[in-house]
Amino acid sequence: MKIIALYSIKGGVGKTAAAVNLAYTSAESGNETLLIDLDPQGASSYYFRVGENKKAPKHGFFSVKTKLTKQIKGSNYSKLDILPASFYFRNFDLMLDSMTKSTTRLNKILAPLKDEYDLIILDCPPSINLLAENVFHTSDKILVPVIPTTLSERTLAQLVKFFKDNDYELSKLAPFFSMAQKSNQHHINMIQEIEKKYPIFMKSLIGFSIAIEKMGIHREPALSYADSRSLSQAYRHLFKEVMTKI
Amino acid sequence: MKSNLQQNIIQLVPEHIDFNNIKVDLLRYLNFNVVENEETNQVKTIHFLDTFNLSCFKQKLFALKHTSHFNLMSDDRLLDYLFSMQASADNDLHRVETEQLPKFWWQFTQPKLRSMLKKIIGLRALTDIGEGIFSNRQLKIQNEENKTIAVVILLEARSLSNEQNNSFKCIKIQSVRGYNKELKQILKLFQKSGSFTPQQSIIKSLFHSLNIRTEIFDIKPQINIEPQTPVRTMTNQLIDLMLSKIRQTEPGLIGDVDTEFLHHYRVALRMVRAVITQLKEVYQVNDVVDLKLRFGNLAKKTNHLRDLDVFILDKNKYLELLPTTLQVGLLPLFQDINEQRDKEFVRVKNWLLSDEYIHEIDNLQQLFSNNFGSGETLWSETPCLDIAIIKINKRYKKINRATQLITKDTSDEEIHELRIECKKLRYLLYFFASLFEQNNFKKVIKKLKVLQDSLGIFNDLSVQIDFLQHYLNQLIKSSLSQKNTALAASLGGLITALTERQNQQRQVCIEQLIQFGHTDVQLLMNQTFISSDNLKTESTI
């Protein structure tokens, strides 16, 4: 079992769109896949029409006694399951703070799922906190969507610094350009500039797409309904690239 | 691992239930939407194939043909296939595409399939045992969020030739992980409509609806008799049963479906003759003379055809015994035997279709279905168990005495005589099988079978050598052309090879006969047929 996370300190960069469509691509490629929606907003769950877990687990999410399997729901697609978000996820940091070994808890609770799934995808909320540190520990690769803009670059720099300061493996970070627009000269320039600065950047690039914007209407992964060949190719390419690196 | 967490519930649905009403009920009572993609609904005509004695069905295997595809699959896979209508690596044991479906294992080309079928069907032919028109519909059950919470597949099958037009209806509810509460609600709704889990296997229910037989034909006599049953009642029952088996083999024999029909026809006839000869004291003397003659006449008619069949079936075995250079020489022999067989078959077929035969066999059947035999005879009223013990022990003692005298110098004739004695004992055991404790009884049968198989091979070799020697003599008598010289050389080679094999087999038979005379077999026989503890009910002797 491998674990990849979609993570960014910044919101609105295409984390959830990537998590949902990569999960879809993974299952379509024959992998038993679980998408865990760690974001209390529950956007991933919403896209898969899976309602939130209304009841908090008896022992709390991060307790070893918690049976996560009970909260998993099948999606409308073969080989793809969802662990939906819950509003009580907003208290993750409080929960973790009260626990010992608070940065490796996630690793422990995901361990029992290793025989069941080939790939787990974590859709993370946009913040640097204890939950994020758990994600950094647990994931084999952390995919960071970066819009080719100055602000996005800044948050990537912050993340890289955090990794260095806290001795996390920098090689786990896999940033990729997201929502990039071919017709936008500023985007083109930024891409060239950022790529020079960060050789860890993935080769795959996800362009801006109306189909992705419409995911909220369809409530399905864009790849399941979009005619856009370039979009599906882009996600498949990204998926393949990630898989070769883990 | 993951699939274990998902449930598939399969239930039968009463015929009168309309699947469309269930769709309405799901919305009305549970507020679930039902999405049906009619484009994915399928209709297929599937033919089921098996041998006359349902060799595949017995092993929980199913051979099916759909258009030009042949599949062999296990019973649980068959259900998957019918629900999905798609052969996959999961549900397909073997699949071949074929325009003209082969009947025998050796006619299939795929090596794995050949060897599997060889084990399952042996010399039997696969024939169409029934067919059905299958249709399936897939319903996605969705909650108010339009999230699929379960998938229901409706399967309906109808027979093409069923006059009553029975139909088979079945549902498969596939759960979606995390929606167990909804699954229970859906299941409850179906059960309220009458769906249920059947006691017997779903495939059996399907076959029943499609009028496909599931009773397995077995040539062995299986009658249940009580220890106190008068012997004559038992013999009449047994002969009546064997006559019905003879009648069942006739269509396949006439249709020349496979060689086992004739074989079983003859086995049944032999069994009847064995009853009359070995238990002759239950009938009047003049009746025994008459029956022996009549059944003997029936048996004689098919002797030659069976000899030819056996010879042809052994063709490859014969060829393998010869060096390659001599193999070609034998081909005219097989051509000749095949031609003889074709002629002989037509003769037997015409005889079976003749008024003379039909009248005779009808007559015999009528005699034994109406409790044949007049007046009391020596054993007519004696309880079965008494006679069983006397006859079995007497026959065994005779064999046992003879086996004590076996040496490496024992003549072939003596071995043949012992073979016949063992055969008689085996028949007696079949007749009275239901009277004895089965554990020990089966051990006796097993020991006897090993011995008989060996003796059978020895005898077959003698018959084959005689047959070939006779053929060679005839050939020499007629003018030997150049072509015939090659045949004569091959025949000479074959007779030599077979004689060598017969000598080896003789040694095997002698060793096994000596073993059969050992004290452990004696003990087993005593335990099974003398000690009252091993009888189902205590002997009256």
Boltz contact constraints between the chains, C-beta under 6 A:
constraints:
  - contact:
      token1: [A, 32]
      token2: [B, 2]
      max_distance: 6.0
  - contact:
      token1: [A, 49]
      token2: [B, 145]
      max_distance: 6.0
  - contact:
      token1: [A, 49]
      token2: [B, 146]
      max_distance: 6.0
  - contact:
      token1: [A, 49]
      token2: [B, 147]
      max_distance: 6.0
  - contact:
      token1: [A, 72]
      token2: [B, 177]
      max_distance: 6.0
  - contact:
      token1: [A, 72]
      token2: [B, 178]
      max_distance: 6.0
  - contact:
      token1: [A, 73]
      token2: [B, 177]
      max_distance: 6.0
  - contact:
      token1: [A, 73]
      token2: [B, 178]
      max_distance: 6.0
  - contact:
      token1: [A, 74]
      token2: [B, 176]
      max_distance: 6.0
  - contact:
      token1: [A, 74]
      token2: [B, 177]
      max_distance: 6.0
  - contact:
      token1: [A, 76]
      token2: [B, 148]
      max_distance: 6.0
  - contact:
      token1: [A, 81]
      token2: [B, 177]
      max_distance: 6.0
  - contact:
      token1: [A, 115]
      token2: [B, 1]
      max_distance: 6.0
  - contact:
      token1: [A, 116]
      token2: [B, 1]
      max_distance: 6.0
  - contact:
      token1: [A, 116]
      token2: [B, 2]
      max_distance: 6.0
